[in-house]
């Protein structure tokens, strides 16, 4: 217990001793470039000079102060606009009516060393009175700066533990959006997240799918380029190369320039800081690399510093994202009059005074700008500094609970962390119409102009606005580009093309090239039966079943329907031979009818001969049913008509064969065979054989009849319109029955071929059936193997060939005798009883 009490007493003693510690500054204090006292103080850090002159570090004497040279006009204008805004607020009777704002503005000389020195100077007072105690508090309530993102990261990390709000006018790195790392950071410029997205939108809008990427090797360039690359990937934009360099790395700069020279991309996205861009333009000009469409960012795209006769030919036609150009009323007059009279710490009179010469020496190079205000309207960051100052003022106004035309609370009690909280809730409109507020990341709403480097007829080079991006508008109105007013790289009026591979036209598809980005591909024609009806199609579409691709492979057209028609050559030839067979058969019939009483016609039952001729006419005619567009009725008719007529024909031939056999059997002594196969029995046999075939056909048509069928298996590009058999059993039953009768007829005729007679009809029947069987045996493999309409043609050929075979083999010899050997047309000659002449 005693030990615990002793520990408490020790801590109390140490705390009391720390509070009584006298502050001592080590080294010389750093004095601000511009300063003014006030109830509240705003710090400013700007790179008014571009170069820092380092003293000699020989360590034999105390180092001299750092000095700067080469005035950066753009940042000097930012200093002036900051002071202008503060003085404007101090004159305002409604905004912080009884509170004055002071300022302390330091010059970083574009150096990290001086930047850190300025930051530490802001955190401390310039000087300490002897005996002054440390209270752990700073007299600065907010800091405006810096210009570059990397320097702002350092500033924010340094001031973060003290919760001093930092408001940047141009640090746009997305890395600063992390509220855990930078809880007291704000900016009146949008994050590079939006700038990267807009760059991708511009590239996509112009159809550029193959671009090069160059960025500064710092926070601004690396984070911004990472955002662009991510957005480009989502938008289908391919990156040929992505290279980076820093201002102190000439070797890497040369490598970047060589990459740009060798690359095939005609569009280059340059996410580069202001100093690096100057070095890049210089190298491009030296090596005369032209024809590249440069797409720039707000960090450099509107800098007139880069417009020079020796470099404009490289950069002419450049496009880029810029902050909106805003004219702040009264500022142009202020920079040439009031500023030098009220804010500038060293007048011309004082400069000429010997006593103040040392004090004014650091301002000598600024005095030359006293009467210069031509560039004021071109500075696009001035409005951001103006907004930043007013944001602090409105935050303080709310924090101090100021009332209109009234008083504010005591400003001496305000702590920086309170200002941080008040800035989160500011929402006001400045005099030029812009509404100012900070989102959850501490950034402003993105509002950009798209500018184009053009040259007027008088030689002047304005940054012409050709579009805009405003996130405060509805989504469909945020991004607008006026392409008609754009001058492209090299002063061309025609938009450059930047693609790895040309677009694939309709009828083709894209096939990626191995090992290359997706934008590099070959155009492969769609396969048969597939189409693509749009440009740059990734896949070809399969046509529907009854459709086929046209020759260009960009449209599905109905497949051509193929069937054996009456109008094509093959159909005409088959019709001709069919009708020719009918005519020949009719002529034979007429001839036989005119000679019906002659022995050769009456022999072997003339009725069967006439019935056979009639059935042959039907056989020739039934082949016509196989020609023409198949229909439901024609499909049923063609096979049944063919089966029945051929059975009728073969039945007649079979009857004649049996009659020949019976006739010779009847001549034998004691034979009574003819009475069992007389004319009546012959008619009944023909009828019976035919009825069996009719029964088979009826069963076939009843169970599974033939029907029209679109055959799309044999040919992919066309439809074979044919008659499906329905039941293959029925079809082969019909053919099998015909074959059975033909075989029976052949056997009987073969047996009767050597019977004694001068005119033995059995020989001719044998030969005709032999031809018939040969035709139909060869028909089977030909029928199975023939494609499409040729299947039908083979079947018609078989019908015609077998019909002509029967017609000529059976009736041609008789017609020959009737027409050319009438003396042989006698009963005696037919019976073989004529006298033979002896010589």
Secondary structure, 3 states (H helix, E strand, C coil): CHHHHHHHHHHHHHHHHHHCCECCCCCCCCCCCEEECCCEEEEEEECCEEEEECCCCCCCCCCCCCEEEEECHHHHHHHHHHHHHHHHHHHCCCCCCCCCEEEEEEECCCCHHHHHHHHHHHHCCCCCCCCCECCCCCCCCEEECCCCHHHHHHHHHHHHCCCCEEEECCCCCHHHHCCCCCCCEEECCCCHHHHHHHHHHHHHHCCCCEEEEEEECCHHHHHHHHHHHHHHHHCCCEEEEEEEECCCCHHHHHHHHHHHHHCCCCEEEEECCHHHHHHHHHHHHHCCCCCCEEEECCCCCCCHHHCCCCCHHHHCCCEEEEECCCCCCCHHHHCCCHHHHHHCCCCHHHHHCCCCHHHHHHHHHHHCCCCCCCCHHHCCCHHHHHHHHHHHHHHHHHHCCCCCCCCCCCHHHCCHHHHHHHHCCCEEECCCCCEEECCCCCCCCCEEEEEEECCCCCCCCCEEEEEEEECCCCHHHCEEECHHHCCCHHHCCCCCCCCCCCCCCCCEEEEECCCCCCCCEEEEECCCCEECCCCCCCCCEECCCCEEECCCCCCEEECEEECCCCCCHHHHHHHHHHHHHHHHHHHHHHHHHHCCCCHHHHCCCHHHHHHHHHHHHHHHHHHHHHCCCCCHHHHHHHHHHHHHHHHHHHHHHHHHHHHHHHHHHHCCCCCCHHHHCCHHHHHHHHHHHHHHHHHHHHHHHHHHCCEEEEECCCCCCEEEEEEECCCHHHHHHHHHHHHHHHHHHHHHHHHCCCCCCCCCHHHHHHHHHHHHHHHHHHHHHHHHHCCCHHHHHHHHHHHHHHHHHHHHHHHHHHHHHHHHCHHHCCHHHHHCCCCCCCC
